[in-house]
Amino acid sequence: MWYVYILECWNDSLYTGITNDLDKRMAAHKSGKGSKYVKAKGFSRLLHAISVEDKKEAARMEYQIKQLERNDKITFFMQHPDRKF
């Protein structure tokens, strides 16, 4: 199982990523080792995660989401009510 997730950063920006271990990835982000972007901006919370079957599907969905404007990203995740936080 893979997850596509969205974080809200301290500067109100959004970060979208993928992982096969959501808890481990969140711990990595909190420690500053998850990604350069989140390390620089910090994050306040995990907004939402969507479970998908495999890494290929997760990567495809992540790319699609990253092409969207902020409000459209939020709408996309809310239309996939798999796992809210």
Number of C-alpha atoms within 10 A of each C-alpha: 11 20 25 24 22 22 22 19 19 14 10 11 13 20 20 18 20 21 20 17 11 15 10 12 17 18 12 14 19 16 11 17 13 16 14 11 13 20 16 11 17 20 22 13 14 17 17 21 25 19 19 18 11 13 16 11 15 23 18 11 18 18 13 11 20 15 10 13 10 14 9 13 18 16 12 13 20 16 8 13 12 12 14 13 7
